Amino acid sequence: MTMSVSDAVLSRRSVRAFRPDPVPLEIIQRALDKARWSASGCNFQPWEATVITGEPLKALQAKIADQPPQDPAEYIITPPDLPQRYAERLSALGAKMYGSMDIGRADTDARAEVARQNAFSFGAPALLLVHIPRSLGPAQWFDVGQWFDAVMLLLREEGVDTCAQQFMAMWARIIKDHIGIPDDEQMLFCGLAIGYADRDAPVNAFERERVPLSEQVRFIGFD
């Protein structure tokens, strides 16, 4: 039975512990082929991507695991003057995530190791790397976001789990060199860890929070 869109949206979560089982290429190709039909302004379809697995992925992970983030950054991920409500949401997520692993706020070494696991995509056997021509602008970033969300939901429909990784942009030049795309022409947008969740890992089971609809959307003119 095909998963409904509602079930795909509600069951999708950022997985931070994957099983090593490989995801068949045909499943990834099928999701990406459907995602091509995502909406985009002027039908630009600006998304471009590279999917990497096996030894090429391991070699990339070895390159970035112990390297400091590049300077200057590819783009700013978290604004320096983050409004309080967003900072509170980030803090609440961190408390739940680290709490699920019994890692206290003062345990900086353990927290650093969890962060370092981003470099290994939390054990996911495949990594999708999204890049976009530097000549394009914020409107096209929006288009890429729509496509990216479709990819995640279509993979969820296939029973596959994911974790979006803006983290990868902090090592953009190393990654682009590794996969053979020109740094001066392409911006690395993000990565997407692809695999099957370890359902026994507590970090994949903590209760997620979302802001109530009434705090995000206003309805005007309805009876």
Disulfide bonds with the S-S distance in Angstrom:
none
